[in-house]
Amino acid sequence: MQYGALRYIDLGFSTNSFGVGVNLPVSFSFNNWEYPDISSSSITYRPYFFVGVGVGPLVSYSPVDNIVIDAFFNINPTFSVAGGYKGDVTLPLIGSMGEVDYYSQPAFGLGTNYGINVRYANLILGFDVMPLELTYNMVTEVDGDEIGSSPDEVDISTSRINISVGILF
């Protein structure tokens, strides 16, 4: 889900067809990541959670009445938790490990986000890209005890390509 604000700056040369402003998006996602190499009927997956707050320039052009094309670039500070799982785990080549609790500590990053919007009256169609890789400290506990190499630093791509349809208020 994404929420944002477009604020225009009056530079004295703005016309009805051209504008310059600031884009202020807030985005978040919440979903499960499943781990395909784990087999167990008693696994409980923890959700992946991501929040990003951006700020950056916005350039808008209106070729005809009621249609506006926006181009934007944002700097995006982010906060994320990678999720994980808990349950009796059997791994290939290792076998049964017992009760495993695998989870991430919070990760913080600084990414970018860029894209275009096409607006018609109060409707908006958008396309944006956010390339981002975060480093998570993943903790592994087996039967309540943290294993020796835990927490492990794991780089996970949290990049996204987003196509959105929305309403302007």
C-alpha positions as a Python dict, from the first residue, in 0.01 Angstrom:
ca = {
    (1, 'M'): (0, 0, 0),
    (2, 'Q'): (124, 347, -77),
    (3, 'Y'): (12, 691, 32),
    (4, 'G'): (169, 1014, -76),
    (5, 'A'): (145, 1384, -135),
    (6, 'L'): (241, 1596, -435),
    (7, 'R'): (325, 1955, -343),
    (8, 'Y'): (402, 2211, -612),
    (9, 'I'): (641, 2503, -586),
    (10, 'D'): (556, 2834, -757),
    (11, 'L'): (875, 2929, -939),
    (12, 'G'): (725, 3224, -1127),
    (13, 'F'): (757, 3051, -1466),
    (14, 'S'): (499, 2778, -1402),
    (15, 'T'): (222, 2752, -1656),
    (16, 'N'): (-92, 2544, -1675),
    (17, 'S'): (107, 2275, -1857),
    (18, 'F'): (428, 2254, -1649),
    (19, 'G'): (499, 2225, -1277),
    (20, 'V'): (784, 2149, -1038),
    (21, 'G'): (727, 2017, -688),
    (22, 'V'): (806, 1771, -413),
    (23, 'N'): (688, 1410, -396),
    (24, 'L'): (637, 1266, -44),
    (25, 'P'): (544, 895, -65),
    (26, 'V'): (494, 659, 229),
    (27, 'S'): (482, 289, 139),
    (28, 'F'): (444, -28, 338),
    (29, 'S'): (397, -397, 274),
    (30, 'F'): (317, -693, 491),
    (31, 'N'): (326, -1051, 360),
    (32, 'N'): (456, -1402, 427),
    (33, 'W'): (781, -1532, 287),
    (34, 'E'): (795, -1908, 266),
    (35, 'Y'): (1117, -2103, 267),
    (36, 'P'): (1097, -2382, 4),
    (37, 'D'): (1388, -2591, 138),
    (38, 'I'): (1216, -2653, 473),
    (39, 'S'): (976, -2940, 523),
    (40, 'S'): (743, -2957, 820),
    (41, 'S'): (373, -2952, 883),
    (42, 'S'): (418, -2753, 1203),
    (43, 'I'): (595, -2444, 1063),
    (44, 'T'): (454, -2104, 1148),
    (45, 'Y'): (583, -1833, 916),
    (46, 'R'): (644, -1482, 1043),
    (47, 'P'): (546, -1206, 801),
    (48, 'Y'): (781, -977, 615),
    (49, 'F'): (720, -612, 706),
    (50, 'F'): (852, -306, 521),
    (51, 'V'): (804, 70, 566),
    (52, 'G'): (962, 338, 349),
    (53, 'V'): (923, 715, 363),
    (54, 'G'): (1053, 912, 67),
    (55, 'V'): (1116, 1267, -40),
    (56, 'G'): (1230, 1398, -376),
    (57, 'P'): (1172, 1620, -676),
    (58, 'L'): (867, 1596, -900),
    (59, 'V'): (827, 1736, -1252),
    (60, 'S'): (480, 1744, -1408),
    (61, 'Y'): (365, 1814, -1760),
    (62, 'S'): (7, 1849, -1885),
    (63, 'P'): (-18, 1800, -2263),
    (64, 'V'): (-399, 1852, -2262),
    (65, 'D'): (-669, 1943, -2011),
    (66, 'N'): (-724, 1685, -1731),
    (67, 'I'): (-415, 1476, -1823),
    (68, 'V'): (-89, 1519, -1629),
    (69, 'I'): (233, 1318, -1657),
    (70, 'D'): (461, 1317, -1350),
    (71, 'A'): (824, 1204, -1328),
    (72, 'F'): (983, 1167, -984),
    (73, 'F'): (1293, 1053, -797),
    (74, 'N'): (1297, 995, -420),
    (75, 'I'): (1546, 921, -147),
    (76, 'N'): (1381, 652, 66),
    (77, 'P'): (1486, 573, 426),
    (78, 'T'): (1349, 227, 508),
    (79, 'F'): (1272, -1, 802),
    (80, 'S'): (1211, -372, 758),
    (81, 'V'): (1181, -704, 939),
    (82, 'A'): (1246, -1008, 718),
    (83, 'G'): (1008, -1245, 892),
    (84, 'G'): (1120, -1600, 945),
    (85, 'Y'): (962, -1915, 1082),
    (86, 'K'): (918, -2127, 1393),
    (87, 'G'): (848, -2498, 1430),
    (88, 'D'): (988, -2850, 1409),
    (89, 'V'): (1220, -2835, 1110),
    (90, 'T'): (1369, -3101, 884),
    (91, 'L'): (1637, -2982, 642),
    (92, 'P'): (1773, -3168, 339),
    (93, 'L'): (2108, -3342, 412),
    (94, 'I'): (2077, -3261, 785),
    (95, 'G'): (1748, -3420, 888),
    (96, 'S'): (1545, -3321, 1192),
    (97, 'M'): (1675, -3017, 1379),
    (98, 'G'): (1409, -2997, 1650),
    (99, 'E'): (1221, -2679, 1740),
    (100, 'V'): (1376, -2400, 1531),
    (101, 'D'): (1304, -2030, 1573),
    (102, 'Y'): (1447, -1830, 1281),
    (103, 'Y'): (1382, -1455, 1274),
    (104, 'S'): (1541, -1124, 1181),
    (105, 'Q'): (1635, -828, 1386),
    (106, 'P'): (1511, -497, 1237),
    (107, 'A'): (1702, -367, 935),
    (108, 'F'): (1741, -6, 830),
    (109, 'G'): (1848, 117, 488),
    (110, 'L'): (1857, 408, 250),
    (111, 'G'): (1726, 345, -99),
    (112, 'T'): (1593, 528, -399),
    (113, 'N'): (1261, 521, -579),
    (114, 'Y'): (1188, 657, -927),
    (115, 'G'): (899, 641, -1167),
    (116, 'I'): (618, 805, -1361),
    (117, 'N'): (250, 869, -1304),
    (118, 'V'): (-21, 946, -1555),
    (119, 'R'): (-315, 1136, -1405),
    (120, 'Y'): (-657, 1185, -1559),
    (121, 'A'): (-882, 1412, -1349),
    (122, 'N'): (-879, 1235, -1006),
    (123, 'L'): (-751, 896, -1130),
    (124, 'I'): (-383, 803, -1130),
    (125, 'L'): (-188, 520, -1296),
    (126, 'G'): (170, 483, -1174),
    (127, 'F'): (483, 283, -1240),
    (128, 'D'): (784, 297, -1008),
    (129, 'V'): (1101, 104, -930),
    (130, 'M'): (1279, 77, -596),
    (131, 'P'): (1613, -109, -614),
    (132, 'L'): (1716, -200, -261),
    (133, 'E'): (1916, -467, -81),
    (134, 'L'): (1904, -479, 298),
    (135, 'T'): (2135, -663, 536),
    (136, 'Y'): (1941, -851, 803),
    (137, 'N'): (2081, -1004, 1119),
    (138, 'M'): (1907, -1342, 1116),
    (139, 'V'): (1889, -1519, 1452),
    (140, 'T'): (1861, -1898, 1471),
    (141, 'E'): (1757, -2070, 1793),
    (142, 'V'): (1727, -2448, 1822),
    (143, 'D'): (1528, -2582, 2117),
    (144, 'G'): (1551, -2240, 2283),
    (145, 'D'): (1930, -2197, 2250),
    (146, 'E'): (2093, -1961, 2002),
    (147, 'I'): (2331, -2152, 1776),
    (148, 'G'): (2700, -2057, 1758),
    (149, 'S'): (2706, -1856, 1436),
    (150, 'S'): (2388, -1665, 1514),
    (151, 'P'): (2307, -1393, 1426),
    (152, 'D'): (2413, -1431, 1063),
    (153, 'E'): (2424, -1132, 832),
    (154, 'V'): (2207, -1209, 531),
    (155, 'D'): (2171, -976, 231),
    (156, 'I'): (1817, -991, 94),
    (157, 'S'): (1697, -805, -213),
    (158, 'T'): (1384, -612, -121),
    (159, 'S'): (1368, -445, -462),
    (160, 'R'): (1028, -393, -615),
    (161, 'I'): (858, -288, -934),
    (162, 'N'): (522, -136, -862),
    (163, 'I'): (228, -70, -1094),
    (164, 'S'): (-46, 118, -916),
    (165, 'V'): (-394, 254, -977),
    (166, 'G'): (-532, 514, -740),
    (167, 'I'): (-752, 809, -666),
    (168, 'L'): (-630, 1162, -592),
    (169, 'F'): (-797, 1342, -302),
}
